[in-house]
Amino acid sequence: MDHFREEEILTRPQFAAVAEEFRATGVVEPGTLIAATARFVDAVVASGNDMVIADALMPFVPTLLAMGHGEETIDAFMTDLTEVLEQVRPVMVFLDGDAESALSRAVTREGEQWLDWYVGKLASYEVSPPVDDLASAVKYLLRERAVTLGAVRRKDWGLVVIERADELPPSEVLRVAQRGLRTWLGTTVTHG
């Protein structure tokens, strides 16, 4: 198994062009993401790994929204992305919950300065709806959620939504995820 953590997008060899483009321009074009994903899929197939967990990576909807792309562009991107991912049968496990509670927990974990940083980051991307405080960040995250889930459902990816994940202990989140993954993987999913 390979665990591709979110922060590795700037260091994974297959995503070098993504990192280079982002560092040079502050944005990444959809075609660059598609090409990088194709290289990643080729590496996954060549590795022989049974499973890859791409933590908060695909389907790139938060990135595309932050870069100013609308839902029509995202839907076209998802068509291309789904085609690239055909060989690896993508299944998204979506931890759903209350966005305001999640942001409050992040502040508790990271400190008050984190919220200022996060709101500033979203504001710098000029997302829609605009973000300038906690309440507007929550509204934006609700839109991001709706666009992500809508795009994945329209492309008929495997999807496991864990509702109220913010209210569940980690062991219960894992149990629900395992149960949901059985449908898509056709096997018994366990943990050690």
Secondary structure, 3 states (H helix, E strand, C coil): CEEECHHHHHCCHHHHHHHHHHHHHCCCCHHHHHHHHHHHHHHHHHHCCCCEEECCCCCCHHHHHHCCCCHHHHHHHHHHHHHHCHHHCCEEEEECCCHHHHHHHHHHHHCHHHHHHHHHHHHHCCCCCCCCCHHHHHHHHHHHHHHHHHHHHHCCCEEEEECCHHHCCHHHHHHHHHHHHHHHHCCCCCCC
